[in-house]
Amino acid sequence: CALPILEHKSITENTTMVDPFLKDDNVTLEAPATSVMTDFQHIIPASIASDLTIDSACERMKAAKIRLLFVTNSDGDTIVGLITATDLFGTTPVKLSQELRVPRNELKIAQIMTPYYKLTAIPFEHVEKAQVGHVVKSLHEFGRQHTLVVDTNEEGNEVIRGMFSNNQICRQLGLDVQQILGGTTSLVDLIIADGKNTHSLKLG
């Protein structure tokens, strides 16, 4: 039989985009680690070509309201590194500009990014057995705002499956993201100050 046509409705003036990372009352430090992982099977990661200028990366991050971009080769089919807001808005571009004696706006992403061979990641098989508290503790111990998750595809090749972000974990736990972004405190400090199940931070 013929499929029915789905009804449409008008979009209202104050309609906004859904935020998949807003506070979820079911997310606690004892929740599965996968509940705070950005899963690239469901969300397409933002990327940028390595031969573009760092100003292009700044504009992309600001427009998308994100703090990390995957860097690809010029063809866009291979990941060659990562670039974060800290890389772009920290002292590295200024120092490199002075060393190379070129204007800051002429620096390329490839000159600032962290190359792929310096990146590390958590195997997805470990993530499946972990809790949010384990992720928080790991990010804190390694002094990171983000960490990657790798998996193996059907052909047996390693693929980047997802990512953990302090920013996202804060939002899902209902904590103050700006304190993390401003560098005034760590996610662990926020959790302790907020009194959220601090015993979980001692796991494993």
Phi, psi and chi 1 to 4 in degrees:
 res  aa     phi    psi   chi1   chi2   chi3   chi4
   1 CYS       -  156.9   61.6      -      -      -
   2 ALA   -71.1  142.2      -      -      -      -
   3 LEU   -75.3  141.0  -67.3  173.6      -      -
   4 PRO   -72.8  151.2   26.8  -35.0      -      -
   5 ILE   -80.6  132.9  -65.1  175.7      -      -
   6 LEU   -78.9  135.9  -61.4  176.9      -      -
   7 GLU   -68.3  148.4  -80.7 -170.3   33.3      -
   8 HIS  -114.7  158.5  -74.0   59.9      -      -
   9 LYS  -133.9  160.7   69.2  179.4  -67.7  -69.1
  10 SER   -74.0  146.8  -61.7      -      -      -
  11 ILE   -84.8  131.4  -58.0  -63.6      -      -
  12 THR   -80.5  163.3   59.4      -      -      -
  13 GLU   -61.4  -37.1 -179.2 -179.7   -3.4      -
  14 ASN   -97.7   19.5  -63.0  -40.5      -      -
  15 THR   -67.3  135.3  -60.5      -      -      -
  16 THR  -122.7  170.6   59.9      -      -      -
  17 MET   -77.2  143.7  -64.8  -65.7  -68.2      -
  18 VAL   -69.5  141.3   66.7      -      -      -
  19 ASP  -107.3  108.5 -174.4  -14.9      -      -
  20 PRO   -70.9   -8.9   27.9  -35.3      -      -
  21 PHE  -113.0   17.3  -55.1  132.0      -      -
  22 LEU   -67.0  163.0  -75.5  176.8      -      -
  23 LYS   -51.9  132.0 -179.2 -177.0  177.8 -177.4
  24 ASP  -118.4  118.5 -176.5  -19.9      -      -
  25 ASP   -61.7  -16.4  -69.6  -25.2      -      -
  26 ASN   -85.6   -8.6  -66.1  -39.3      -      -
  27 VAL   -91.8  115.5  173.3      -      -      -
  28 THR  -130.7  178.8   65.1      -      -      -
  29 LEU   -67.2  -18.7  -65.0  177.6      -      -
  30 GLU   -92.0   -4.3  -72.2   81.6   17.1      -
  31 ALA   -69.9  158.2      -      -      -      -
  32 PRO   -58.2  140.8  -23.7   33.8      -      -
  33 ALA   -58.8  -30.1      -      -      -      -
  34 THR   -63.3  -19.4   51.8      -      -      -
  35 SER   -72.2  -15.7   63.6      -      -      -
  36 VAL  -118.3   10.9  -66.1      -      -      -
  37 MET   -91.1  132.4 -176.7 -175.1   84.6      -
  38 THR   -76.1  112.4  -59.1      -      -      -
  39 ASP   -95.1  115.7 -168.6  -23.8      -      -
  40 PHE   -76.3    2.2  -65.4  148.7      -      -
  41 GLN   -78.4  -17.7  -73.3 -170.2  -21.8      -
  42 HIS  -119.8  -25.4  -54.2  -64.9      -      -
  43 ILE  -124.9  123.5  -63.0  175.8      -      -
  44 ILE   -75.6  122.7  -60.9  174.4      -      -
  45 PRO   -70.0  146.6   26.4  -34.6      -      -
  46 ALA   -77.8  138.2      -      -      -      -
  47 SER  -139.5  167.4   62.7      -      -      -
  48 ILE  -153.9  149.7 -165.1  165.6      -      -
  49 ALA   -75.7  143.7      -      -      -      -
  50 SER   -68.4  -21.3   60.7      -      -      -
  51 ASP   -90.3    4.0   56.1   -5.7      -      -
  52 LEU   -84.6  165.8  -64.2  178.7      -      -
  53 THR   -78.3  160.4   65.0      -      -      -
  54 ILE   -67.1  -25.3   62.1  173.5      -      -
  55 ASP   -65.1  -33.3  -79.0   -9.2      -      -
  56 SER   -63.2  -39.5  -61.4      -      -      -
  57 ALA   -67.6  -40.1      -      -      -      -
  58 CYS   -59.6  -47.2  -68.5      -      -      -
  59 GLU   -63.7  -39.2  -68.1  168.7    5.6      -
  60 ARG   -65.3  -44.2  179.8   73.7 -170.5  -83.3
  61 MET   -63.9  -44.9  -74.8 -171.9 -172.0      -
  62 LYS   -63.9  -42.3  -72.1  178.7  178.8  178.2
  63 ALA   -66.1  -38.8      -      -      -      -
  64 ALA   -91.5   -5.6      -      -      -      -
  65 LYS    55.9   48.8  -63.3 -178.7  179.9  179.7
  66 ILE  -126.8  168.7   55.0  178.0      -      -
  67 ARG  -125.8   13.4  -64.8  179.8   59.9   82.6
  68 LEU  -152.7  139.9  178.1  148.2      -      -
  69 LEU  -131.0  137.9  -69.2  167.9      -      -
  70 PHE   -76.8  140.0  -74.4   90.0      -      -
  71 VAL  -106.2  129.7 -177.4      -      -      -
  72 THR  -114.8  168.1   65.4      -      -      -
  73 ASN   -70.6  176.8   58.9    6.1      -      -
  74 SER   -63.1  -24.7   55.7      -      -      -
  75 ASP   -81.3  -14.9  -65.8  -30.6      -      -
  76 GLY    77.4   13.1      -      -      -      -
  77 ASP  -108.7   -4.8   55.9    6.7      -      -
  78 THR  -134.8  132.3  -57.4      -      -      -
  79 ILE   -80.0  125.8  -67.9  174.0      -      -
  80 VAL  -112.6   -6.9  -63.6      -      -      -
  81 GLY   171.4 -168.8      -      -      -      -
  82 LEU  -134.3  150.0  -76.7  179.3      -      -
  83 ILE  -135.6  134.8 -169.3  160.9      -      -
  84 THR  -116.6  168.8   68.3      -      -      -
  85 ALA   -61.2  -34.2      -      -      -      -
  86 THR   -62.9  -40.6  -58.7      -      -      -
  87 ASP   -61.0  -42.8  -61.0  -33.8      -      -
  88 LEU   -78.6  -40.4  -67.6  171.2      -      -
  89 PHE  -103.2    5.0  -58.3  111.0      -      -
  90 GLY   -89.0 -156.9      -      -      -      -
  91 THR   -88.3  -13.6   58.8      -      -      -
  92 THR   -56.6  -50.4  -59.2      -      -      -
  93 PRO   -59.4  -37.6  -24.3   36.3      -      -
  94 VAL   -65.1  -46.7  176.3      -      -      -
  95 LYS   -63.7  -43.5  -69.7  179.9  179.9  178.3
  96 LEU   -66.3  -38.5 -171.6   59.7      -      -
  97 SER   -60.8  -40.5  174.0      -      -      -
  98 GLN   -69.8  -41.4  -66.8  172.1  -15.5      -
  99 GLU   -64.6  -42.8  -70.5  173.7    7.1      -
 100 LEU   -88.2  -10.8  -60.5  178.2      -      -
 101 ARG    58.1   47.3  -63.8 -177.1  179.7  179.8
 102 VAL  -130.1  152.6  -63.2      -      -      -
 103 PRO   -61.1  146.6  -22.5   33.5      -      -
 104 ARG   -55.8  -40.1 -179.0 -170.4  179.2  -78.0
 105 ASN   -72.1   -3.5   61.2    2.7      -      -
 106 GLU   -98.2   -6.5  -68.9 -176.5   11.1      -
 107 LEU   -68.0  141.8  -66.9  175.0      -      -
 108 LYS   -96.4  154.9  -56.5  -65.2 -175.4 -178.1
 109 ILE   -57.5  -38.2  -68.0  170.0      -      -
 110 ALA   -58.9  -25.7      -      -      -      -
 111 GLN   -82.3  -18.8  -63.9  174.1  -72.1      -
 112 ILE  -108.8  -29.8  -58.8  -66.8      -      -
 113 MET   -63.1  163.9   70.8  179.2 -169.9      -
 114 THR   -90.0  117.2  -59.9      -      -      -
 115 PRO   -68.1  156.7   23.0  -31.5      -      -
 116 TYR   -55.9  -34.5   73.8   91.0      -      -
 117 TYR   -73.4   -7.4   53.5   82.0      -      -
 118 LYS  -102.4   -0.8  -70.2 -174.1  177.4 -179.2
 119 LEU   -88.2  146.7  -61.5  173.4      -      -
 120 THR  -125.1  163.5   59.4      -      -      -
 121 ALA  -152.1  160.3      -      -      -      -
 122 ILE   -94.4  129.9  -55.8  172.2      -      -
 123 PRO   -62.8  138.6  -22.6   34.6      -      -
 124 PHE   -60.0  -31.5 -175.9   64.1      -      -
 125 GLU   -62.7  -28.8   60.2 -174.3  -83.4      -
 126 HIS   -77.8  -38.7  -64.8  171.6      -      -
 127 VAL   -60.5  -40.1  171.2      -      -      -
 128 GLU   -60.7  -24.6  -69.9 -178.2  -63.1      -
 129 LYS   -99.9   -3.1  -57.9  172.0 -175.0  175.6
 130 ALA   -99.7  168.3      -      -      -      -
 131 GLN  -114.6  167.6  -62.2  176.4  -20.6      -
 132 VAL   -56.8  -39.3  173.4      -      -      -
 133 GLY   -58.5  -36.4      -      -      -      -
 134 HIS   -65.1  -40.0  -66.3  112.7      -      -
 135 VAL   -65.8  -46.3  177.5      -      -      -
 136 VAL   -57.8  -46.1  170.2      -      -      -
 137 LYS   -64.2  -41.2 -177.0  175.6  179.7 -179.5
 138 SER   -64.5  -45.5  -63.2      -      -      -
 139 LEU   -61.0  -40.0  -72.2  169.5      -      -
 140 HIS   -66.4  -46.7  178.2   69.8      -      -
 141 GLU   -62.7  -36.8  -69.8  -65.4  -34.7      -
 142 PHE   -93.3    0.9  -71.1  101.6      -      -
 143 GLY    63.1   40.9      -      -      -      -
 144 ARG  -114.1  151.8  -65.6 -177.4  178.0  178.9
 145 GLN   -92.5  -25.2  -67.3  -68.0  -37.9      -
 146 HIS  -140.0  156.0  -52.1   85.9      -      -
 147 THR  -150.5  146.8 -165.0      -      -      -
 148 LEU   -90.8  162.2  -59.3  176.3      -      -
 149 VAL  -126.3  130.3  176.9      -      -      -
 150 VAL  -114.1  151.9  -69.5      -      -      -
 151 ASP  -140.4  179.3 -159.0   -0.4      -      -
 152 THR  -118.1  132.0  -56.0      -      -      -
 153 ASN   -84.9 -176.6   63.4   16.5      -      -
 154 GLU   -64.7  -24.1  -66.3  178.8   -4.5      -
 155 GLU   -86.4   -0.8  -70.8   75.6   35.7      -
 156 GLY    85.8   10.2      -      -      -      -
 157 ASN   -92.9  147.2  -60.5  -41.8      -      -
 158 GLU   -75.7  134.0 -172.1  172.6   81.9      -
 159 VAL  -132.8  151.4  -64.9      -      -      -
 160 ILE   -79.3  113.0  -63.8  177.5      -      -
 161 ARG   -87.2  -33.4  169.0   65.1 -175.5  -89.2
 162 GLY  -173.4 -164.1      -      -      -      -
 163 MET  -157.3  148.2  179.5 -179.1   71.2      -
 164 PHE  -109.5  142.1  -70.8  112.0      -      -
 165 SER  -136.4  132.1  160.9      -      -      -
 166 ASN   -55.9  -41.5  -95.5  -24.8      -      -
 167 ASN   -56.3  -51.6 -175.5  -18.2      -      -
 168 GLN   -64.5  -42.8  179.0 -177.3  -36.0      -
 169 ILE   -61.3  -41.6  -66.2  171.6      -      -
 170 CYS   -56.2  -49.3  -87.5      -      -      -
 171 ARG   -63.3  -40.1  -70.2  161.1   71.1 -173.6
 172 GLN   -73.6  -25.6  -71.2 -169.6 -110.1      -
 173 LEU   -88.9   -8.8  -70.6  173.5      -      -
 174 GLY    79.1   32.0      -      -      -      -
 175 LEU  -102.2  170.7  -62.2  173.3      -      -
 176 ASP   -78.7  102.7 -172.4  -13.0      -      -
 177 VAL   -62.1  -38.0  175.9      -      -      -
 178 GLN   -63.1  -29.3  -68.0  -54.0  -44.0      -
 179 GLN   -67.2  -34.9  -74.1 -175.3  -91.6      -
 180 ILE   -71.7  -47.3  -71.2  -68.9      -      -
 181 LEU   -65.1  -32.5  -59.8 -173.8      -      -
 182 GLY   -80.1   -7.4      -      -      -      -
 183 GLY    74.1   15.1      -      -      -      -
 184 THR   -79.4  -19.2   58.9      -      -      -
 185 THR  -160.5  170.4 -173.1      -      -      -
 186 SER   -99.7  165.0   72.0      -      -      -
 187 LEU   -62.2  -37.4  177.9   51.3      -      -
 188 VAL   -61.0  -44.4  167.7      -      -      -
 189 ASP   -61.6  -39.9  -67.6  -25.6      -      -
 190 LEU   -63.4  -42.7  -80.3 -178.2      -      -
 191 ILE   -64.8  -43.6  -70.4  171.6      -      -
 192 ILE   -64.1  -43.9  -69.0  174.4      -      -
 193 ALA   -63.3  -31.8      -      -      -      -
 194 ASP   -85.9   -8.5 -159.2   58.0      -      -
 195 GLY    71.6   29.8      -      -      -      -
 196 LYS   -92.5   94.4  -69.8 -178.3  176.3  -68.6
 197 ASN    44.5   55.9  -57.9  -37.4      -      -
 198 THR   -64.5  -19.3   54.7      -      -      -
 199 HIS   -63.0  -24.6   64.3  -81.0      -      -
 200 SER   -66.1  -24.2  -65.1      -      -      -
 201 LEU   -71.4  -10.4  -60.4  178.2      -      -
 202 LYS   -94.6    1.6  -58.9  176.3 -177.1  177.0
 203 LEU   -68.9  141.3  -68.1  173.5      -      -
 204 GLY    49.7      -      -      -      -      -
